[in-house]
């Protein structure tokens, strides 16, 4: 196995910089959720080719056979690691039903088809795990999936399981007694023999919406879990304290030689940098602090940003953040990871809009609300959540659904009117963000009624699915 890149017969690119020269995306696969309707979730294929006659349209919908899955994150069966596999199948874990779908994308990329279903009772019987979240392809050819709890929604049952290349459940990944305190996202960095996972909360709590007393009851996380890779021993737990409440989306730098990464902490509104010290242990510090806004007529006297997604460009130059409550997307120059520098900020929604009950306070005591941002005659709903960046780093795609129970609680109009997808043009020279006025995908106009759009993937791999060895 080659240490510094993938084999020539591998699934992707030999390095992150080579991936930046890959073809421009023409299609996006988007997980779409129905809530409050007896309609199954589906995978939408969106045409993002500006010269196409169906540009910005949903050209195919692959409906799942069951209702109530809550499709959430997704991942490929193979990435730019060194093994002989084809990036053919998209893995769709379901957060609520704990069912897993395998979707064939290679035969007809414009019209994917359902290849296999892994039923929740199979996963539960072999692993004891439920509430599926993140999947990553591994250098071995296996696929690893993180889970947020047991069948009763207890976080103590969280952990990881493996699928083989035929999508059969192999069993738990982590060793006995080495499960995380809470489950969510994860990323591995083989050259440093390390995998790090983040911690959201107990499904028994977050599936009912967000309630502050669940935090004081210890039902949400504030830790990063550092594992020996690939030996699956939990070797360190980083307690982020109050500065790192609810750490969720986690990304290492793409360069596999680098030993640093970032995680967005939803409730504290900070981005934490984690890094390896000279003695081989891992540490952390607050890299970006986003101030809460003083408000009235809300569940708290101060509104955190709720940083919910973090994406890093393949050259490790820029990092992008989505703040679901405040409504802004940010670009930071991270060429010096110890000192991120804000280079652009753009608002695409948020809670403090004119006409709402929520009012924000300036430092001088005056109050304010902001205008509804509009695009192509549509008022933008909700706040930015999931991000996906083009391989060349010049186009940033944004959807606005976080999780149906939280959408319903904080943005009821989003559930009623449906989600949408935007595209932001990125200045990769000096830094900068501008909404593309020609791009708007309205999931409120779907044939079966408004749906909620979540994660996005490109055929053949994307900026957030590949991990290099």
N, C-alpha and C positions, 0 to 999 in steps of 0.2 A: 504494500500500500504506500503510495507516494505521500510524503508528509506535507509537501508545500503546494498541493493542488489536487484536482481530481484527475482520475484516469481519463485517457482519451475516449474511452467508451462510457464515461460517466454521464450524468443527467444534465449537467449545466456548464458553467464557466469555471475556468481554472483559478480565477481570482476575482475579487470584487471590482477591480479596475477593468478587467476584461468584460465583466458583466455590464459595466457602464456603456460599453460600445455595442451592446446587444440591440436587436431590432426594436423599433418604436411600437408601443402597445397599440393594438387595434380593437381588442375585446377586453372586457372586464367581467368577471364572475362575481356576483353580489349575493350574499345570503339575505333573504327577505323573510320577514316574520309577520304572521297574522295573529292578532290577539283580540279576544272578545268576539271572534267570528268562528264558525265551524268550517274553517278553510285551512288546508295544510300549508305549512311554510314551503318556500320554493327557492331554487337557485336561478337568479336572473342572469341572462347574458346580455350585456350592454355593449352596443357598438360605439367605440370611442375614436373611430377613424374619421378625421375631419373631411376627407374627400368622399366618404361613403354617402349613399343616398339615405341610409338609415342612421346617420350620425345622431347620437344622444337618444337613441330609442332602445327600448327593451325588445330584443329580436327573438328571444326564446325564454320560456319559463319551464323549468323542470320541477314539477310539484312532487313533494314527498308523499308517500302513501298513507301517512298518519297525520292526525291533528294534534297540536299542542307540543311539538318538539322543542321549539325555540332554538332554531339554528343560530349559531353564534360565531365562533371563530372557525377557521378552516386551515388546511395545510396540504402540501403535496406529498405523494408517496416517495418521491426521490428529490434530492437537491444536489448542489454542487460538491457533495462529498465523494469520496473515491470508492464507488462500487458500480457494478454494471447493472443499471436500471434505467428505465425510461420514465420521464416525468409525464405520466399518462393519467393518473388517478388523483382526484381531489378528495380529500378526507373531510367530511362534515360531521363533527361531533354535535350532539344536541344537549343543551344545557339543562333543560327541564325533564325531558323524557329519558335521558341517558342512553339514547339510541345513537348509533353511529352509521352514517351512510358513506358509501364509496361511489364516486361519480366518475364515469369514463368521459374524458375530454378529448382524447387524441383522434378517435375515429371521425368525429365531426365537431370541431371546436366551437362552431356557432350553435350547435344543438346538443349539448351534453346529455348523456343517458345514465340511468341508475344501473350500477354494476353489482353492488352487494349491500345488504343490510346486516349489521351486527346488532342483534337485539339486546336490550338492557339486561334481560335475565341471564344471558350468556356472560356478559361482562361482570355482572354481580356475582354469579356463581364462581367464576374463576379468579376474581380479584377482590370482591367485597366493595367495589368502588361505584360511585354514581356521580351525577352532575358533571358531565364532561365539558372540558373547556378548550385547552390548546393542544394542537398536534404538531409534531416536528418529525421530519424524516431523519434517520440516523445513518452514520457511515456504514453500519453493518447491513443495511437494507431493511431493518425493522423500522417501525413507526412508534413513537412514544406519545402518549396522550396523558395530559394532566386532568385530575378530577378534584372537585371541590368538597366532597363529603361522602358519607355513606348513604344508604337508601333512605334513611330517616332524616337526612339533612344535617347530620352532625359533622362539624369540621374535623373532629378527631378521626374520622374515617377517610380523610383526604390522602391523595398519593398519585402514583403514576402507573400506567400499565403499558404493555408492549403488544403490538400486532406484528405478525410476520409478513413477508412479502405477498402472501395470499390473503392477508387481512383476517387471519385467525388469531384469536386472543391467546397470547402465550402466558400471561400472568403478570404479577406486580414487577415493576422495575426495581424499586428501592428495597434494600434489605429489611428483614424483620426488625422492628423497633427504630427504623430510620425514616418514618413518614414525617412530612412537614406539619407544622402547627395549623396552617391553613393552606389551601391550594389556590392557584391561579395560573399565571404565566410562567414560562421558563425559557432559558437559553443556555446552550453549552458552548464551551471554548476548549476544544481538545488539546491545544498546545499547552494549556495551563492545567490540564487534567481536572477541569472544574465545570460543574453545572450549577446555575443559581436559579432559584424559583422565588416568585413573589407570593404575597398572601392577601387575599381579598377578605372573605368572611364566611360564616356558616350559612349554607343554603337555607336552613330553617329561619334565618334572619333576613337575608337580602331578598329572598323571593317574595317577601311580604312588603317590599318597599324599604326605604331607608328610615329608620327610627333611631334617634340619638341615644336612647337608653340601651340599645343593643351594643353600642360602643362601650359604655361604662360597664356592661355585663360581660365584656370580653369576647363578644361574638364577631369582632372584626380584627384583622391582623395588623401588625406593625413590624414584621420581621422579613428578612431575606434568609433563605436557606441555602447553604453552600454545600454542595455534594462533591465527593470524589468521583471523577469521571474517567472511565465508564463503570467504575466498581460499585457505585450506588450506595456508598456510605455517607451519611450525613456527618460532615466533619466540622461544621461551624454554623451557628445561628447568629445573625446580626440583628440586634434589637435597635430599631430606628427611633424608638421613643415617640414623643409627641410631634417631632419634626417629620415623622414618616408614617403617619396614620393612613392605613389602607393603601399600601403600595401595590400597584396592579401591573400596568404594562411595562415590560422590562426588555431592554436591548443592550447587548454588548456592542462595542465598536465592531465594524465588519472585518477589519484587518485581524486575521486570526493570531497574529503575533502580539496584539495589544491585550493588556490585562485590565481593562476598565470598561465600564458601561454605566447606564443610567436607568432609573426607574421613576415613573410618575406616581406621586402619593396623593390620592384623590381628596381625602378629607383635610390633610394639612396644607395642600396647595403647593407643595414643594416638589422639586426634582432632586433626587438623591444620586450622587455619583458613588459607585462602588469600585474598589480597586484592590489589587494585590500588593501587599507590603514585601519588603525584602526578605523577611523570614518565611514567606510563603503563605501567611495568613491573610485574611481579607478584612478590609475596613470600609468605612463610608463617611460621607460628609454631604451637607446641603450644598448643591451646586447652583440651584436657581430657587429663589423664594418669591412666590407670587402673593401679594398681600390680599387678604380678605377685604371685602367691601362692606362697610356699615350699611345696614338696610333696615327697613321696617316692613311689617306685614308679611314676614316670612317665618320659616320654622326656627331660625337662629337669628340673633342680633347682628351677626356678621356672616357674609356669604363667601365661602371659599371658592376658588376658581374651579375646582374639581377637574384637575388635569387628568385626562382619561386615556390619552394615547401618546406615544412617543415613537417617532420614526427618525432614523438616521440615514443620510445619503450614503451611497456605496463608497464614496471616497472619504467618508468620515469627516467631511468638512462642515456640514450643517445638520442640525437637529431641529425637528418640528414637533410642536406641542399643540394639543387640542384641549381647550378649557370649556367644558360642557356647560357649566353654570354661567360663567361670565360671557361666553359667546365668542371668544377670540381664538385665532390660530396664530402661533408665533414661530418665528424662525430665529435660531441662534447659531452663531459661528462657534464651533467647538474645536477648532484647530488646536487650541489649548484647552484640553478637557477640564483642567482645573479652574478655568475662568471663562465659562460660556458668555458670549457677548450678544445681546439682543440686536438683531439686524432688521427685523420687520415684524409687523403685527397687523392683523386684519380682522374685523368683526363680521361674523356671518350668522348672528342670532343672539341667544342668551335670554336670561330671565328678566332683565331690567328694561323692559320695553314699554313704550308709551301705550297706555290703555290697560296695562296690567295693574294689579294691586301693589306690587312690589316697588318700593321707592328707595333709591340709593342716596347716601349722604356724602357731601363733600367735607373736607377737613374744616371748612369755615362754618359748617352747620347747615348750609343750603342743601337742597335736595335736587335730584335730577332723575330723568328717565331718558332712554335713547330711542331714536327712530327705528322703526322696523326696516332692516335691510331688505331690498327687493332685487329681483333678478328676472328679467323677461316678463315683468308684470306679476310675478309671484312674490308674496311676502315669505321670507325665509323663516322656517319653523324650527323650534328646538334650538339646540346648540351643537357645535361640531364635536363629533366623537371619533369615529374611526378614520384613520389616515392611510393612504397608500401613495407612494412616491414612484414616479417613473424611473426606469433604470438609469437614464441620463441625468436624473435629478431636476428636470425642468418643468414637470407637471405634478402637482399635488392634488390627489382626489380626496374628497371629504364626504362622509355620510353623517347622519345626525341621530341615529337611534343608539342608546346605550344598552338598555335591557328593558323589556316590555313593562315590568312592574314599576320601574323607576321612570320610564317615559310617561306612564299613566299618572304617576304621582306629581312629577314636576312640569311636564309639558303635555297636558291633556289634549291640546289641539293637535299635537303631533300624532297621537293615536287616532284621533278622529279624521284628520286630513291627510295623514300619510307622511312618510319621510321623503327625502330628496338627496341627490348627489350633485356636488359642485366640483369644478376643476379650477385650481388656482395656478396661475403662471408664476414660475419661480425665476428670479434673477440669480443665477449661479456664479456670477462674477463679483458683483458688489453686495449682493444680498437684496431681497425685496420680494413682496408678494402682491399679486394683482388678480382679482377674480376674472376669469375668462367669461365675458358677457355672452358668448355664443354657446356656452355649455350649461345645460340644466336638465337633469333627469328627474321627473316628477313621479314618485312612487305613489302619490295620491290619486293618480289617474289610471291605476291598474284595472284590468278587466274585472277582477273579482273584488274590487274595492281597495281602499287605501291600505298599503302595507308599510312596514318599517324596514328600512335598508340598513344593513350592518357592515360586515367585513367585505373587502374587495381583494380579488386575486387576478393576476394576469395569466393566460395560458403560457406554459413554458417557464414559469418562475417569476418572481417579483422581488421588490426591495426588502421585504420583511420575512421571506420564507427560507432563503438560502443561508446556510452556515458553512463556512469554509474550514478545512482542516490543514 
